[in-house]
């Protein structure tokens, strides 16, 4: 899934949970805005899924670019977009 709706009151799609990320405990996730500014970074991807926030503030509705480095063997970083809608 690549879309989250962090303002939903019923608790669905509130966080960007990456399936099976618990299998890669050394993974690092970085999320960038359309201007290439880093808006989110975590070295604890499983414990700290992205909630559509940067520095504690909800970001505007947009598509954000992500880089997920699994830090596992010769695995190349996974890149793509995640959509934040309200």
RAWOWO-V846270 format. One record per residue. N is the residue number from 0. PHI is phi as a letter, one per 20 degrees, with the letter a starting at -180 (NA if undefined). PSI is psi in radians with two decimals (NA if undefined). NEAR is the number of other ideal C-beta (glycine too) atoms within 8 Angstrom. Layout:
N,PHI,PSI,NEAR + N,PHI,PSI,NEAR
This chain:
0,NA,2.41,7 + 1,c,0.43,6 + 2,c,2.35,9 + 3,c,2.67,15 + 4,c,1.44,11 + 5,f,-0.17,13 + 6,d,0.19,6 + 7,f,2.33,9 + 8,e,-0.28,4 + 9,e,0.03,4 + 10,n,0.01,5 + 11,e,2.53,6 + 12,l,0.53,9 + 13,f,-0.54,9 + 14,c,2.65,9 + 15,e,1.63,10 + 16,e,2.11,7 + 17,e,2.08,9 + 18,g,2.35,5 + 19,m,0.28,6 + 20,f,-0.35,10 + 21,f,-0.31,6 + 22,f,-0.13,5 + 23,c,1.36,11 + 24,f,-0.28,6 + 25,e,0.18,8 + 26,f,2.60,14 + 27,c,2.31,11 + 28,d,2.28,14 + 29,c,2.40,10 + 30,c,2.36,12 + 31,c,2.61,11 + 32,e,-3.12,10 + 33,f,-0.29,7 + 34,e,0.10,4 + 35,n,0.18,6 + 36,e,2.33,6 + 37,f,2.11,7 + 38,d,-0.27,9 + 39,b,2.42,10 + 40,b,2.33,8 + 41,b,2.50,9 + 42,d,0.15,7 + 43,c,1.14,6 + 44,f,-0.72,14 + 45,f,-0.75,9 + 46,f,-0.39,4 + 47,c,1.15,7 + 48,f,2.60,9 + 49,f,2.37,13 + 50,d,0.24,9 + 51,n,0.35,9 + 52,d,2.74,11 + 53,c,2.21,7 + 54,l,0.65,4 + 55,n,-0.05,4 + 56,d,2.42,6 + 57,f,2.27,6 + 58,e,2.80,11 + 59,f,2.76,4 + 60,f,2.24,5 + 61,a,3.09,9 + 62,d,2.35,8 + 63,d,2.50,14 + 64,e,2.35,12 + 65,c,2.66,12 + 66,c,2.07,10 + 67,d,1.90,12 + 68,e,1.99,10 + 69,f,-0.35,10 + 70,l,0.89,8 + 71,c,1.96,7 + 72,l,-2.33,3 + 73,e,0.29,3 + 74,f,2.27,7 + 75,e,2.67,4 + 76,g,2.54,8 + 77,e,2.26,8 + 78,c,2.71,7 + 79,r,-2.80,7 + 80,c,2.64,8 + 81,c,2.33,13 + 82,e,2.34,10 + 83,d,2.02,15 + 84,c,2.69,7 + 85,c,NA,6
